[in-house]
Amino acid sequence: MISKIKLLSLAVLLLSLGLSTKIMAQSAKPTINHIAICAQNLEKSTKFYTEVMQFEIVPNPFNDKVHQWIKIGPLVNLHIIEGDCKGNPHNRNDHLAFSVASMPDFVKHLDKLNVTYGDWGGTNKKIQKRPDGISQIYFQDPDGYWIEVNNADK
């Protein structure tokens, strides 16, 4: 009976050590915290991300007038920094991608706000279908950053 208890205790100890090692290894792996973008007009960009994208503002750790933090995912924020951002046009290949439950509802929302959107090729108001059946559209924020919205979460 004692040997069974010792064996069970040893098994629990080894299992605990294995799990704690796995948890420690996972906690050392980086995870995304935020994405920072430069905006020429902080107020205009904030309005875009809160009204068009329907995201919520979260507390600004800098507590100033040149930074805005917006929650764009469960554990991810968008850090908008006002500055002199003039430069090269943004490439469509460099984009932020978001999913919506209903593409038709989101497109109606964009139409209501007069936001120009289209497929990858730039055809206005065209929804593109990927080979896997996912619908997607592309548009730009006030500073020209490309945004993809798809229905991958459907």
Kinemage of the C-alpha trace (Angstrom):
@kinemage 1
@onewidth
@group {chain A} dominant
@subgroup {mainchain}
@vectorlist {calphas} color= white
{ca met a 1} P 0.000 0.000 0.000
{ca ile a 2} L 2.848 2.388 0.849
{ca ser a 3} L 4.562 1.734 -2.457
{ca lys a 4} L 1.326 2.604 -4.339
{ca ile a 5} L 1.061 5.886 -2.422
{ca lys a 6} L 4.737 6.664 -3.096
{ca leu a 7} L 4.304 5.798 -6.761
{ca leu a 8} L 1.200 7.989 -7.011
{ca ser a 9} L 2.986 10.845 -5.220
{ca leu a 10} L 5.956 10.523 -7.560
{ca ala a 11} L 3.634 10.552 -10.592
{ca val a 12} L 1.888 13.708 -9.343
{ca leu a 13} L 5.261 15.373 -8.669
{ca leu a 14} L 6.574 14.516 -12.141
{ca leu a 15} L 3.356 15.688 -13.775
{ca ser a 16} L 3.531 18.952 -11.825
{ca leu a 17} L 7.150 19.491 -12.830
{ca gly a 18} L 6.326 18.793 -16.463
{ca leu a 19} L 3.398 21.199 -16.476
{ca ser a 20} L 5.296 23.955 -14.682
{ca thr a 21} L 8.188 23.593 -17.146
{ca lys a 22} L 5.734 23.848 -20.050
{ca ile a 23} L 4.066 26.920 -18.502
{ca met a 24} L 7.457 28.545 -17.921
{ca ala a 25} L 8.476 27.855 -21.529
{ca gln a 26} L 5.222 29.366 -22.788
{ca ser a 27} L 5.564 32.453 -20.610
{ca ala a 28} L 9.015 33.154 -22.036
{ca lys a 29} L 7.614 33.226 -25.571
{ca pro a 30} L 6.768 36.791 -26.748
{ca thr a 31} L 3.153 37.674 -27.438
{ca ile a 32} L 1.802 40.743 -29.210
{ca asn a 33} L 0.901 43.666 -26.969
{ca his a 34} L 0.300 46.569 -29.329
{ca ile a 35} L 0.865 47.899 -32.827
{ca ala a 36} L 2.037 51.503 -33.180
{ca ile a 37} L 1.226 53.731 -36.123
{ca cys a 38} L 1.996 57.366 -36.851
{ca ala a 39} L -0.901 59.729 -37.533
{ca gln a 40} L -0.751 63.265 -38.892
{ca asn a 41} L -3.996 64.110 -37.096
{ca leu a 42} L -4.638 62.164 -33.882
{ca glu a 43} L -8.260 63.285 -33.606
{ca lys a 44} L -9.074 62.231 -37.180
{ca ser a 45} L -7.398 58.828 -36.752
{ca thr a 46} L -9.077 58.235 -33.408
{ca lys a 47} L -12.453 59.029 -34.952
{ca phe a 48} L -11.767 56.590 -37.808
{ca tyr a 49} L -10.815 53.696 -35.532
{ca thr a 50} L -13.683 54.306 -33.096
{ca glu a 51} L -16.443 55.097 -35.620
{ca val a 52} L -15.507 53.209 -38.777
{ca met a 53} L -13.819 50.230 -37.129
{ca gln a 54} L -15.995 50.452 -34.001
{ca phe a 55} L -13.111 49.907 -31.571
{ca glu a 56} L -12.984 51.354 -28.064
{ca ile a 57} L -10.503 53.781 -26.552
{ca val a 58} L -8.487 52.435 -23.620
{ca pro a 59} L -6.503 54.449 -21.053
{ca asn a 60} L -3.511 56.337 -22.443
{ca pro a 61} L -0.483 55.504 -20.265
{ca phe a 62} L 1.265 58.697 -21.436
{ca asn a 63} L -1.683 60.876 -20.412
{ca asp a 64} L -0.897 63.426 -23.124
{ca lys a 65} L -2.355 64.834 -26.338
{ca val a 66} L -0.120 63.058 -28.899
{ca his a 67} L -0.905 59.420 -28.076
{ca gln a 68} L -4.117 57.418 -28.230
{ca trp a 69} L -4.600 53.772 -27.336
{ca ile a 70} L -7.417 51.749 -28.879
{ca lys a 71} L -8.354 48.160 -28.132
{ca ile a 72} L -8.335 46.188 -31.406
{ca gly a 73} L -8.423 42.652 -30.031
{ca pro a 74} L -8.760 40.713 -26.797
{ca leu a 75} L -5.140 41.357 -25.774
{ca val a 76} L -3.988 43.794 -28.474
{ca asn a 77} L -4.063 47.580 -28.637
{ca leu a 78} L -3.403 50.044 -31.426
{ca his a 79} L -1.062 52.818 -30.287
{ca ile a 80} L -1.650 55.901 -32.444
{ca ile a 81} L 1.119 58.502 -32.217
{ca glu a 82} L 0.606 61.950 -33.701
{ca gly a 83} L 3.603 63.185 -35.673
{ca asp a 84} L 4.998 64.213 -39.030
{ca cys a 85} L 4.180 61.022 -40.913
{ca lys a 86} L 4.445 62.250 -44.471
{ca gly a 87} L 6.383 59.887 -46.642
{ca asn a 88} L 5.988 57.107 -49.119
{ca pro a 89} L 2.510 55.775 -49.817
{ca his a 90} L 1.676 52.634 -47.865
{ca asn a 91} L 1.840 49.330 -49.695
{ca arg a 92} L -1.327 47.235 -49.717
{ca asn a 93} L 0.783 44.181 -48.844
{ca asp a 94} L 1.468 45.810 -45.451
{ca his a 95} L -1.944 45.811 -43.826
{ca leu a 96} L -3.819 45.148 -40.616
{ca ala a 97} L -6.464 42.437 -40.975
{ca phe a 98} L -9.634 42.147 -38.934
{ca ser a 99} L -12.555 39.718 -39.043
{ca val a 100} L -16.248 40.470 -38.789
{ca ala a 101} L -19.169 38.137 -38.201
{ca ser a 102} L -21.152 39.567 -41.128
{ca met a 103} L -19.512 41.052 -44.209
{ca pro a 104} L -22.845 42.384 -45.589
{ca asp a 105} L -23.541 44.219 -42.313
{ca phe a 106} L -20.038 45.683 -42.171
{ca val a 107} L -20.185 46.820 -45.816
{ca lys a 108} L -23.525 48.552 -45.095
{ca his a 109} L -21.807 50.293 -42.169
{ca leu a 110} L -18.981 51.467 -44.470
{ca asp a 111} L -21.466 52.642 -47.103
{ca lys a 112} L -23.388 54.613 -44.477
{ca leu a 113} L -20.127 56.368 -43.503
{ca asn a 114} L -19.057 56.856 -47.165
{ca val a 115} L -15.866 54.851 -46.697
{ca thr a 116} L -14.278 53.774 -49.990
{ca tyr a 117} L -13.471 50.054 -50.071
{ca gly a 118} L -12.854 47.375 -52.655
{ca asp a 119} L -11.104 44.178 -53.568
{ca trp a 120} L -7.343 43.543 -53.707
{ca gly a 121} L -7.165 44.923 -57.242
{ca gly a 122} L -8.856 48.178 -56.238
{ca thr a 123} L -12.281 47.661 -57.812
{ca asn a 124} L -14.553 49.960 -55.817
{ca lys a 125} L -17.242 48.317 -53.648
{ca lys a 126} L -16.237 44.839 -54.797
{ca ile a 127} L -15.979 42.069 -52.206
{ca gln a 128} L -13.262 39.563 -53.024
{ca lys a 129} L -13.581 35.819 -52.408
{ca arg a 130} L -10.414 33.961 -51.472
{ca pro a 131} L -9.887 30.392 -52.728
{ca asp a 132} L -10.915 29.144 -49.255
{ca gly a 133} L -14.283 30.937 -49.521
{ca ile a 134} L -13.484 33.793 -47.140
{ca ser a 135} L -14.765 37.214 -48.265
{ca gln a 136} L -12.477 40.217 -47.879
{ca ile a 137} L -12.315 43.931 -48.610
{ca tyr a 138} L -9.593 46.570 -48.354
{ca phe a 139} L -9.607 50.255 -47.472
{ca gln a 140} L -7.323 52.862 -45.943
{ca asp a 141} L -7.327 54.849 -42.731
{ca pro a 142} L -6.806 58.659 -42.804
{ca asp a 143} L -3.004 58.224 -43.002
{ca gly a 144} L -3.127 55.672 -45.785
{ca tyr a 145} L -2.536 52.516 -43.724
{ca trp a 146} L -4.223 49.582 -45.426
{ca ile a 147} L -6.886 47.599 -43.607
{ca glu a 148} L -8.333 44.251 -44.621
{ca val a 149} L -11.676 43.154 -43.230
{ca asn a 150} L -12.729 39.566 -43.792
{ca asn a 151} L -15.316 37.129 -42.512
{ca ala a 152} L -12.875 34.436 -41.388
{ca asp a 153} L -14.673 34.227 -38.029
{ca lys a 154} L -18.001 33.212 -39.581
